[in-house]
Amino acid sequence: MSSIPATHTDRVSELRRQVEALGPWFQNIDLGHGVTTAPDHFLGDYPRFKYEGFAHVIPADLTGKSVLDIGCNAGFYSVEMKRRGAARVLGIDSDDRYLAQARFASDALGFGDIEYRNHSVYDVGALGERFDLVIFMGVLYHLRHPLLALDLIREHVAGDMMLFQTMQQGSQETIDVPEEHPFFVPGTWKPSPIFDEPGYPKMHFIEKSFADDWTNWWAPNAACSAAMLRAAGFTIEAQPEPEVYMCRTAPVPYEQYGPAAVYPSRGT
């Protein structure tokens, strides 16, 4: 005779049933009772093993803070921020299947007060509020308009911090770029060789599928990721892993970073 109470057995069976019904899952979330959502994930215990590499740059105590999780998928990071005491957590995603997974997982873990909505990153202005921490991980390279997305986040929802991650390809080097880029090397008709430097900011455009995923549109190199963050009005406070950045909103109004401020003639 089993020593597991019938109520516990029923609970485990129901969890397993709902996990299967909502699958497939991209995030492996431990729901307790020996039930995980993606135990055979091709990356292993993802994203937890990745999270452990940069979790230390996120404030351990988020008591009273608000968090926006953009591209929340099944809610792994939303739940983790709630574990740190965040008062309000909003997860947004444009895929209803992921949102259903997130609501189920959060409820199963006792965090039913996490809110999930169907929004794309381009809709963040409609949220009408700023958040102490924005999580923007694993999204940029899926977007047709990545710099626009960063601009919208900075302008509308980023109140203080942003945890950012993107797939990168190419060199990890960075170089100091000049304030002005001439068409030609002075005194010659030769183009500037700086664009061929491995550490010059470059964004690789993926015309076709990458890793069997046609939504992988972009792959910046390391210099480009940092440059785009700065151009959108963020300062990089920490880089715990090559593709992960903890940023702060720059201490001046966003509009001072826009093209009209840097290049007044373009704003007319």
SEDO-419506 format. One record per residue: residue number from 1; chain; residue in three letters; x, y, z of N, C-alpha, C in turn. Coordinates in steps of 0.2 Angstrom, whole numbers, plus 5000, padded with zeros to 4 digits. Layout:
N
VEXKOL  resi  chain  resn   n.X   n.Y   n.Z  ca.X  ca.Y  ca.Z   c.X   c.Y   c.Z
VEXKOL   NUM      A   ALA     X     Y     Z     X     Y     Z     X     Y     Z
...
REM end
This chain:
268
VEXKOL  resi  chain  resn   n.X   n.Y   n.Z  ca.X  ca.Y  ca.Z   c.X   c.Y   c.Z
VEXKOL     1      A   MET  5004  4994  5000  5000  5000  5000  5004  5006  5000
VEXKOL     2      A   SER  5003  5011  4996  5007  5017  4995  5006  5021  5001
VEXKOL     3      A   SER  5012  5024  5003  5012  5029  5009  5010  5036  5007
VEXKOL     4      A   ILE  5009  5037  5001  5008  5044  4999  5000  5045  4999
VEXKOL     5      A   PRO  4998  5050  5003  4991  5051  5004  4987  5052  4997
VEXKOL     6      A   ALA  4981  5050  4996  4977  5050  4990  4977  5057  4988
VEXKOL     7      A   THR  4976  5062  4992  4976  5069  4990  4982  5071  4987
VEXKOL     8      A   HIS  4988  5069  4989  4994  5071  4986  4995  5067  4979
VEXKOL     9      A   THR  4993  5061  4979  4993  5057  4973  4989  5061  4967
VEXKOL    10      A   ASP  4983  5063  4969  4978  5066  4965  4981  5073  4963
VEXKOL    11      A   ARG  4985  5076  4967  4988  5083  4965  4993  5082  4960
VEXKOL    12      A   VAL  4997  5077  4961  5003  5076  4956  5000  5074  4950
VEXKOL    13      A   SER  4995  5069  4950  4992  5067  4943  4989  5073  4940
VEXKOL    14      A   GLU  4986  5078  4943  4983  5083  4940  4988  5088  4937
VEXKOL    15      A   LEU  4993  5089  4941  4999  5093  4938  5002  5090  4932
VEXKOL    16      A   ARG  5003  5084  4932  5006  5081  4926  5001  5081  4920
VEXKOL    17      A   ARG  4995  5080  4921  4990  5081  4916  4990  5088  4913
VEXKOL    18      A   GLN  4990  5093  4917  4990  5100  4914  4996  5102  4911
VEXKOL    19      A   VAL  5002  5099  4914  5008  5101  4910  5008  5098  4903
VEXKOL    20      A   GLU  5006  5092  4903  5005  5089  4896  5001  5092  4891
VEXKOL    21      A   ALA  4995  5094  4894  4990  5097  4890  4992  5104  4888
VEXKOL    22      A   LEU  4996  5108  4891  4999  5114  4889  5005  5114  4885
VEXKOL    23      A   GLY  5008  5108  4885  5015  5108  4881  5014  5109  4874
VEXKOL    24      A   PRO  5020  5109  4870  5027  5109  4873  5029  5115  4877
VEXKOL    25      A   TRP  5033  5114  4881  5036  5120  4885  5043  5121  4883
VEXKOL    26      A   PHE  5045  5128  4883  5052  5130  4882  5055  5131  4889
VEXKOL    27      A   GLN  5052  5133  4894  5055  5134  4900  5054  5128  4905
VEXKOL    28      A   ASN  5059  5125  4908  5058  5120  4913  5057  5123  4920
VEXKOL    29      A   ILE  5051  5122  4922  5049  5125  4929  5048  5120  4933
VEXKOL    30      A   ASP  5051  5120  4939  5049  5115  4945  5043  5117  4948
VEXKOL    31      A   LEU  5038  5113  4948  5032  5114  4951  5031  5111  4958
VEXKOL    32      A   GLY  5036  5107  4960  5036  5104  4966  5033  5097  4965
VEXKOL    33      A   HIS  5033  5093  4970  5030  5086  4970  5033  5082  4964
VEXKOL    34      A   GLY  5039  5084  4963  5043  5080  4958  5041  5081  4950
VEXKOL    35      A   VAL  5037  5086  4949  5034  5088  4943  5038  5094  4940
VEXKOL    36      A   THR  5041  5093  4934  5044  5099  4930  5041  5099  4923
VEXKOL    37      A   THR  5041  5105  4920  5037  5106  4914  5041  5104  4908
VEXKOL    38      A   ALA  5047  5104  4908  5051  5102  4902  5057  5098  4904
VEXKOL    39      A   PRO  5056  5092  4907  5062  5088  4910  5067  5085  4905
VEXKOL    40      A   ASP  5065  5085  4899  5069  5083  4893  5071  5088  4889
VEXKOL    41      A   HIS  5071  5094  4891  5073  5100  4887  5080  5099  4884
VEXKOL    42      A   PHE  5081  5101  4878  5087  5100  4874  5093  5104  4877
VEXKOL    43      A   LEU  5092  5109  4881  5097  5113  4884  5098  5111  4892
VEXKOL    44      A   GLY  5094  5106  4894  5095  5104  4901  5090  5108  4905
VEXKOL    45      A   ASP  5092  5109  4911  5087  5113  4916  5087  5120  4914
VEXKOL    46      A   TYR  5084  5122  4909  5084  5128  4906  5077  5132  4908
VEXKOL    47      A   PRO  5077  5138  4910  5083  5143  4911  5086  5143  4917
VEXKOL    48      A   ARG  5085  5138  4922  5087  5139  4929  5095  5139  4929
VEXKOL    49      A   PHE  5098  5135  4925  5106  5135  4925  5109  5141  4922
VEXKOL    50      A   LYS  5105  5144  4918  5107  5151  4915  5106  5156  4920
VEXKOL    51      A   TYR  5101  5156  4924  5099  5161  4929  5104  5161  4934
VEXKOL    52      A   GLU  5106  5155  4936  5111  5155  4942  5117  5158  4940
VEXKOL    53      A   GLY  5119  5160  4934  5125  5163  4932  5125  5171  4932
VEXKOL    54      A   PHE  5119  5173  4933  5118  5181  4933  5113  5183  4939
VEXKOL    55      A   ALA  5110  5178  4942  5105  5180  4947  5108  5185  4952
VEXKOL    56      A   HIS  5115  5185  4954  5118  5189  4959  5118  5197  4957
VEXKOL    57      A   VAL  5117  5199  4951  5116  5206  4949  5110  5209  4950
VEXKOL    58      A   ILE  5105  5205  4951  5098  5207  4953  5097  5208  4960
VEXKOL    59      A   PRO  5094  5214  4962  5094  5215  4970  5090  5209  4973
VEXKOL    60      A   ALA  5093  5206  4978  5090  5201  4982  5084  5202  4985
VEXKOL    61      A   ASP  5083  5208  4987  5077  5211  4990  5073  5215  4986
VEXKOL    62      A   LEU  5067  5213  4983  5063  5218  4978  5057  5220  4982
VEXKOL    63      A   THR  5057  5219  4988  5051  5221  4992  5048  5228  4990
VEXKOL    64      A   GLY  5042  5228  4988  5039  5235  4987  5040  5237  4979
VEXKOL    65      A   LYS  5044  5233  4976  5046  5235  4969  5041  5232  4964
VEXKOL    66      A   SER  5041  5235  4958  5037  5233  4952  5042  5230  4947
VEXKOL    67      A   VAL  5039  5225  4943  5044  5221  4938  5039  5220  4932
VEXKOL    68      A   LEU  5042  5222  4926  5039  5220  4920  5043  5215  4916
VEXKOL    69      A   ASP  5041  5209  4915  5044  5204  4911  5042  5204  4904
VEXKOL    70      A   ILE  5046  5206  4900  5044  5207  4893  5046  5200  4889
VEXKOL    71      A   GLY  5041  5197  4886  5042  5191  4883  5043  5185  4888
VEXKOL    72      A   CYS  5038  5185  4892  5039  5181  4899  5039  5174  4898
VEXKOL    73      A   ASN  5036  5171  4892  5036  5164  4890  5032  5161  4896
VEXKOL    74      A   ALA  5034  5156  4899  5030  5152  4904  5031  5155  4911
VEXKOL    75      A   GLY  5034  5161  4912  5034  5164  4918  5040  5163  4923
VEXKOL    76      A   PHE  5045  5160  4921  5050  5158  4925  5053  5164  4929
VEXKOL    77      A   TYR  5055  5169  4925  5058  5175  4928  5053  5179  4932
VEXKOL    78      A   SER  5047  5179  4930  5041  5183  4934  5041  5179  4941
VEXKOL    79      A   VAL  5041  5173  4941  5040  5169  4947  5046  5171  4952
VEXKOL    80      A   GLU  5052  5171  4949  5058  5172  4953  5059  5179  4956
VEXKOL    81      A   MET  5056  5184  4952  5056  5190  4955  5051  5191  4960
VEXKOL    82      A   LYS  5045  5187  4960  5040  5187  4965  5043  5184  4971
VEXKOL    83      A   ARG  5048  5178  4970  5051  5175  4976  5055  5180  4980
VEXKOL    84      A   ARG  5058  5185  4976  5062  5190  4979  5058  5196  4982
VEXKOL    85      A   GLY  5052  5195  4983  5048  5200  4986  5044  5205  4982
VEXKOL    86      A   ALA  5045  5205  4976  5042  5211  4971  5034  5211  4973
VEXKOL    87      A   ALA  5032  5217  4974  5025  5219  4975  5021  5218  4969
VEXKOL    88      A   ARG  5023  5220  4964  5019  5219  4957  5024  5216  4952
VEXKOL    89      A   VAL  5021  5211  4949  5025  5208  4943  5020  5207  4937
VEXKOL    90      A   LEU  5021  5210  4932  5017  5209  4926  5022  5206  4920
VEXKOL    91      A   GLY  5019  5201  4918  5022  5197  4912  5018  5198  4906
VEXKOL    92      A   ILE  5022  5200  4900  5018  5201  4894  5022  5196  4889
VEXKOL    93      A   ASP  5018  5194  4884  5020  5190  4879  5015  5190  4873
VEXKOL    94      A   SER  5017  5189  4867  5012  5190  4862  5009  5183  4860
VEXKOL    95      A   ASP  5011  5178  4863  5009  5171  4862  5004  5168  4868
VEXKOL    96      A   ASP  4998  5167  4866  4993  5165  4871  4995  5158  4874
VEXKOL    97      A   ARG  4998  5154  4871  5000  5148  4873  5005  5148  4879
VEXKOL    98      A   TYR  5010  5153  4878  5015  5154  4883  5011  5157  4889
VEXKOL    99      A   LEU  5006  5162  4888  5003  5165  4894  4999  5160  4898
VEXKOL   100      A   ALA  4996  5155  4894  4992  5150  4898  4997  5146  4902
VEXKOL   101      A   GLN  5003  5144  4900  5008  5141  4903  5010  5145  4910
VEXKOL   102      A   ALA  5011  5151  4909  5013  5156  4914  5008  5156  4920
VEXKOL   103      A   ARG  5002  5157  4918  4996  5157  4923  4996  5151  4927
VEXKOL   104      A   PHE  4996  5145  4923  4996  5139  4927  5002  5138  4931
VEXKOL   105      A   ALA  5008  5139  4929  5014  5138  4933  5014  5142  4939
VEXKOL   106      A   SER  5012  5149  4938  5012  5153  4944  5007  5151  4949
VEXKOL   107      A   ASP  5001  5149  4947  4996  5147  4951  4998  5141  4955
VEXKOL   108      A   ALA  5001  5136  4952  5003  5130  4955  5008  5131  4960
VEXKOL   109      A   LEU  5012  5137  4959  5018  5138  4964  5015  5143  4969
VEXKOL   110      A   GLY  5009  5145  4969  5007  5150  4974  5008  5157  4973
VEXKOL   111      A   PHE  5009  5159  4967  5010  5166  4965  5004  5168  4960
VEXKOL   112      A   GLY  4998  5167  4962  4993  5168  4958  4992  5176  4957
VEXKOL   113      A   ASP  4995  5180  4961  4994  5187  4960  4999  5190  4954
VEXKOL   114      A   ILE  5003  5186  4951  5007  5188  4945  5002  5189  4940
VEXKOL   115      A   GLU  5002  5195  4936  4997  5197  4931  5001  5195  4924
VEXKOL   116      A   TYR  4997  5192  4920  5000  5191  4913  4995  5194  4908
VEXKOL   117      A   ARG  4998  5197  4903  4994  5200  4897  4997  5199  4891
VEXKOL   118      A   ASN  4993  5199  4886  4995  5198  4879  4997  5205  4876
VEXKOL   119      A   HIS  5003  5206  4876  5006  5212  4873  5012  5211  4869
VEXKOL   120      A   SER  5014  5214  4864  5021  5214  4861  5025  5219  4864
VEXKOL   121      A   VAL  5031  5219  4863  5036  5224  4866  5034  5231  4863
VEXKOL   122      A   TYR  5031  5231  4857  5030  5237  4853  5023  5241  4857
VEXKOL   123      A   ASP  5020  5237  4861  5014  5239  4864  5015  5242  4871
VEXKOL   124      A   VAL  5022  5243  4873  5023  5244  4881  5020  5251  4882
VEXKOL   125      A   GLY  5020  5256  4878  5017  5262  4879  5010  5262  4882
VEXKOL   126      A   ALA  5006  5257  4880  4999  5257  4882  4999  5254  4889
VEXKOL   127      A   LEU  5004  5252  4892  5004  5250  4899  5003  5256  4904
VEXKOL   128      A   GLY  5005  5262  4902  5004  5268  4906  5007  5268  4913
VEXKOL   129      A   GLU  5013  5264  4913  5016  5264  4920  5023  5263  4919
VEXKOL   130      A   ARG  5028  5265  4924  5035  5263  4924  5036  5258  4929
VEXKOL   131      A   PHE  5041  5254  4928  5043  5248  4932  5050  5249  4935
VEXKOL   132      A   ASP  5051  5247  4941  5057  5248  4944  5062  5243  4941
VEXKOL   133      A   LEU  5060  5237  4939  5064  5233  4935  5061  5230  4929
VEXKOL   134      A   VAL  5064  5231  4923  5061  5228  4917  5066  5222  4915
VEXKOL   135      A   ILE  5063  5216  4914  5067  5210  4911  5065  5210  4904
VEXKOL   136      A   PHE  5071  5210  4900  5070  5210  4893  5075  5205  4890
VEXKOL   137      A   MET  5074  5199  4891  5079  5193  4889  5076  5189  4884
VEXKOL   138      A   GLY  5080  5187  4879  5079  5182  4874  5073  5184  4869
VEXKOL   139      A   VAL  5073  5191  4868  5068  5194  4864  5071  5198  4858
VEXKOL   140      A   LEU  5076  5202  4859  5078  5206  4854  5079  5203  4847
VEXKOL   141      A   TYR  5083  5197  4847  5084  5194  4841  5079  5191  4837
VEXKOL   142      A   HIS  5073  5191  4840  5067  5189  4837  5063  5195  4834
VEXKOL   143      A   LEU  5065  5201  4835  5061  5207  4833  5063  5209  4826
VEXKOL   144      A   ARG  5058  5212  4822  5060  5215  4816  5063  5222  4817
VEXKOL   145      A   HIS  5062  5225  4822  5064  5232  4824  5067  5232  4831
VEXKOL   146      A   PRO  5073  5230  4832  5076  5229  4838  5077  5236  4842
VEXKOL   147      A   LEU  5080  5240  4838  5082  5247  4841  5075  5251  4843
VEXKOL   148      A   LEU  5070  5250  4839  5064  5253  4841  5061  5250  4848
VEXKOL   149      A   ALA  5062  5244  4848  5060  5241  4855  5063  5244  4861
VEXKOL   150      A   LEU  5070  5244  4860  5074  5247  4866  5072  5254  4867
VEXKOL   151      A   ASP  5071  5258  4862  5068  5265  4863  5062  5265  4866
VEXKOL   152      A   LEU  5057  5261  4864  5050  5261  4867  5051  5259  4875
VEXKOL   153      A   ILE  5055  5254  4876  5056  5252  4883  5059  5258  4887
VEXKOL   154      A   ARG  5064  5261  4885  5067  5267  4889  5062  5273  4889
VEXKOL   155      A   GLU  5058  5274  4884  5054  5280  4884  5048  5279  4889
VEXKOL   156      A   HIS  5045  5273  4889  5038  5272  4892  5038  5268  4898
VEXKOL   157      A   VAL  5043  5263  4899  5042  5258  4905  5048  5257  4910
VEXKOL   158      A   ALA  5054  5259  4907  5060  5258  4911  5060  5263  4917
VEXKOL   159      A   GLY  5059  5262  4923  5060  5267  4928  5067  5267  4931
VEXKOL   160      A   ASP  5070  5261  4932  5077  5261  4935  5081  5256  4932
VEXKOL   161      A   MET  5080  5250  4932  5084  5245  4930  5081  5241  4924
VEXKOL   162      A   MET  5086  5238  4920  5084  5233  4915  5089  5227  4915
VEXKOL   163      A   LEU  5086  5221  4915  5090  5215  4914  5089  5213  4907
VEXKOL   164      A   PHE  5095  5213  4903  5094  5212  4896  5099  5207  4894
VEXKOL   165      A   GLN  5096  5203  4889  5100  5197  4886  5098  5197  4879
VEXKOL   166      A   THR  5103  5195  4875  5102  5194  4868  5107  5189  4865
VEXKOL   167      A   MET  5105  5185  4860  5110  5180  4857  5115  5185  4853
VEXKOL   168      A   GLN  5121  5183  4854  5126  5187  4850  5130  5182  4846
VEXKOL   169      A   GLN  5133  5185  4840  5137  5181  4836  5143  5186  4834
VEXKOL   170      A   GLY  5148  5183  4832  5154  5187  4830  5159  5188  4836
VEXKOL   171      A   SER  5163  5193  4835  5168  5195  4840  5165  5197  4847
VEXKOL   172      A   GLN  5169  5195  4852  5168  5198  4859  5172  5204  4860
VEXKOL   173      A   GLU  5176  5206  4855  5180  5212  4856  5176  5219  4856
VEXKOL   174      A   THR  5178  5224  4859  5175  5231  4858  5181  5236  4857
VEXKOL   175      A   ILE  5180  5241  4853  5185  5246  4852  5181  5253  4853
VEXKOL   176      A   ASP  5185  5258  4854  5183  5264  4855  5181  5267  4848
VEXKOL   177      A   VAL  5175  5269  4846  5174  5272  4839  5174  5279  4839
VEXKOL   178      A   PRO  5176  5282  4834  5177  5289  4833  5170  5293  4834
VEXKOL   179      A   GLU  5170  5299  4836  5164  5303  4836  5161  5304  4829
VEXKOL   180      A   GLU  5166  5305  4824  5164  5306  4817  5167  5301  4812
VEXKOL   181      A   HIS  5163  5298  4808  5165  5293  4803  5166  5296  4796
VEXKOL   182      A   PRO  5172  5298  4794  5172  5301  4787  5171  5295  4782
VEXKOL   183      A   PHE  5168  5298  4776  5167  5293  4770  5174  5289  4768
VEXKOL   184      A   PHE  5179  5293  4768  5185  5291  4766  5191  5292  4771
VEXKOL   185      A   VAL  5196  5288  4770  5202  5290  4774  5205  5297  4772
VEXKOL   186      A   PRO  5206  5302  4776  5208  5308  4774  5214  5308  4769
VEXKOL   187      A   GLY  5213  5312  4763  5219  5312  4758  5218  5306  4753
VEXKOL   188      A   THR  5213  5301  4754  5213  5296  4749  5206  5295  4747
VEXKOL   189      A   TRP  5205  5290  4743  5198  5288  4741  5196  5281  4744
VEXKOL   190      A   LYS  5200  5279  4749  5199  5273  4752  5194  5273  4758
VEXKOL   191      A   PRO  5189  5269  4758  5185  5269  4764  5188  5267  4770
VEXKOL   192      A   SER  5185  5270  4776  5188  5269  4782  5189  5262  4784
VEXKOL   193      A   PRO  5194  5259  4786  5195  5252  4788  5192  5250  4795
VEXKOL   194      A   ILE  5189  5255  4798  5187  5254  4805  5181  5249  4805
VEXKOL   195      A   PHE  5177  5249  4799  5171  5245  4799  5173  5238  4798
VEXKOL   196      A   ASP  5179  5236  4797  5182  5229  4796  5185  5227  4803
VEXKOL   197      A   GLU  5185  5231  4808  5188  5229  4814  5183  5224  4818
VEXKOL   198      A   PRO  5186  5219  4820  5181  5214  4824  5177  5217  4830
VEXKOL   199      A   GLY  5180  5222  4833  5177  5225  4839  5172  5231  4837
VEXKOL   200      A   TYR  5171  5232  4830  5167  5238  4828  5160  5235  4829
VEXKOL   201      A   PRO  5155  5239  4832  5148  5237  4832  5145  5234  4826
VEXKOL   202      A   LYS  5143  5228  4826  5140  5225  4820  5133  5221  4822
VEXKOL   203      A   MET  5128  5222  4818  5122  5218  4819  5121  5213  4813
VEXKOL   204      A   HIS  5122  5207  4814  5121  5202  4808  5114  5201  4807
VEXKOL   205      A   PHE  5112  5202  4801  5105  5200  4799  5104  5193  4796
VEXKOL   206      A   ILE  5099  5190  4799  5099  5183  4797  5093  5182  4792
VEXKOL   207      A   GLU  5094  5182  4786  5089  5182  4781  5084  5175  4781
VEXKOL   208      A   LYS  5087  5170  4783  5084  5164  4783  5084  5161  4790
VEXKOL   209      A   SER  5083  5154  4791  5082  5152  4797  5089  5151  4801
VEXKOL   210      A   PHE  5089  5152  4808  5094  5151  4812  5092  5146  4817
VEXKOL   211      A   ALA  5096  5140  4818  5094  5135  4823  5087  5133  4823
VEXKOL   212      A   ASP  5085  5132  4816  5078  5129  4815  5073  5134  4817
VEXKOL   213      A   ASP  5074  5141  4818  5069  5145  4820  5070  5151  4815
VEXKOL   214      A   TRP  5064  5152  4811  5064  5158  4806  5063  5164  4810
VEXKOL   215      A   THR  5061  5165  4816  5060  5171  4819  5067  5174  4822
VEXKOL   216      A   ASN  5072  5170  4822  5079  5173  4824  5081  5178  4818
VEXKOL   217      A   TRP  5080  5184  4819  5081  5189  4813  5088  5192  4814
VEXKOL   218      A   TRP  5091  5193  4820  5097  5197  4821  5101  5194  4826
VEXKOL   219      A   ALA  5108  5195  4825  5113  5193  4830  5118  5198  4830
VEXKOL   220      A   PRO  5118  5203  4835  5123  5208  4836  5130  5205  4839
VEXKOL   221      A   ASN  5135  5208  4837  5141  5206  4841  5141  5210  4848
VEXKOL   222      A   ALA  5146  5208  4852  5146  5211  4859  5146  5219  4859
VEXKOL   223      A   ALA  5150  5222  4854  5151  5229  4854  5144  5232  4852
VEXKOL   224      A   CYS  5140  5229  4847  5134  5231  4845  5129  5231  4851
VEXKOL   225      A   SER  5128  5226  4854  5124  5225  4860  5125  5231  4865
VEXKOL   226      A   ALA  5131  5232  4867  5132  5238  4871  5131  5245  4868
VEXKOL   227      A   ALA  5132  5245  4862  5131  5252  4858  5124  5253  4858
VEXKOL   228      A   MET  5120  5248  4856  5113  5249  4856  5109  5251  4862
VEXKOL   229      A   LEU  5112  5248  4868  5109  5250  4874  5111  5257  4876
VEXKOL   230      A   ARG  5117  5259  4874  5119  5266  4876  5115  5271  4871
VEXKOL   231      A   ALA  5114  5269  4865  5110  5273  4860  5103  5274  4863
VEXKOL   232      A   ALA  5100  5269  4866  5093  5269  4868  5092  5273  4875
VEXKOL   233      A   GLY  5098  5275  4878  5097  5278  4884  5098  5274  4891
VEXKOL   234      A   PHE  5102  5269  4890  5104  5265  4896  5112  5265  4897
VEXKOL   235      A   THR  5113  5264  4903  5120  5263  4905  5121  5256  4908
VEXKOL   236      A   ILE  5127  5253  4906  5128  5246  4908  5131  5246  4915
VEXKOL   237      A   GLU  5128  5243  4919  5131  5243  4926  5135  5237  4927
VEXKOL   238      A   ALA  5133  5231  4924  5136  5225  4925  5135  5220  4919
VEXKOL   239      A   GLN  5140  5216  4918  5139  5211  4913  5142  5204  4916
VEXKOL   240      A   PRO  5137  5201  4919  5139  5195  4922  5141  5189  4918
VEXKOL   241      A   GLU  5138  5189  4912  5139  5184  4906  5140  5188  4900
VEXKOL   242      A   PRO  5143  5185  4895  5144  5188  4889  5138  5191  4885
VEXKOL   243      A   GLU  5132  5188  4886  5126  5190  4883  5121  5193  4888
VEXKOL   244      A   VAL  5123  5194  4894  5118  5197  4899  5121  5204  4902
VEXKOL   245      A   TYR  5116  5208  4902  5118  5215  4904  5113  5218  4909
VEXKOL   246      A   MET  5116  5220  4915  5112  5224  4920  5112  5231  4918
VEXKOL   247      A   CYS  5107  5234  4917  5107  5241  4915  5103  5246  4919
VEXKOL   248      A   ARG  5105  5252  4919  5101  5257  4923  5099  5262  4917
VEXKOL   249      A   THR  5093  5265  4919  5091  5271  4914  5096  5277  4915
VEXKOL   250      A   ALA  5098  5279  4910  5103  5285  4910  5100  5291  4914
VEXKOL   251      A   PRO  5104  5294  4918  5102  5300  4922  5100  5306  4919
VEXKOL   252      A   VAL  5097  5306  4913  5095  5312  4909  5088  5310  4906
VEXKOL   253      A   PRO  5084  5314  4904  5078  5312  4900  5079  5309  4894
VEXKOL   254      A   TYR  5075  5304  4892  5076  5300  4886  5077  5305  4880
VEXKOL   255      A   GLU  5073  5310  4879  5073  5314  4873  5080  5317  4872
VEXKOL   256      A   GLN  5084  5317  4877  5091  5320  4876  5095  5315  4872
VEXKOL   257      A   TYR  5093  5309  4872  5097  5304  4868  5094  5303  4861
VEXKOL   258      A   GLY  5088  5305  4859  5086  5304  4853  5089  5308  4847
VEXKOL   259      A   PRO  5088  5306  4841  5092  5309  4835  5091  5316  4835
VEXKOL   260      A   ALA  5085  5319  4837  5084  5326  4836  5089  5330  4841
VEXKOL   261      A   ALA  5091  5327  4847  5095  5330  4851  5102  5329  4849
VEXKOL   262      A   VAL  5104  5324  4847  5111  5322  4845  5112  5326  4838
VEXKOL   263      A   TYR  5107  5325  4833  5108  5328  4827  5102  5333  4825
VEXKOL   264      A   PRO  5103  5339  4828  5097  5344  4828  5094  5344  4821
VEXKOL   265      A   SER  5098  5344  4815  5095  5345  4809  5091  5339  4807
VEXKOL   266      A   ARG  5091  5333  4810  5087  5328  4808  5080  5328  4811
VEXKOL   267      A   GLY  5080  5332  4816  5073  5333  4820  5069  5338  4816
VEXKOL   268      A   THR  5071  5341  4811  5067  5346  4808  5063  5344  4802
REM end
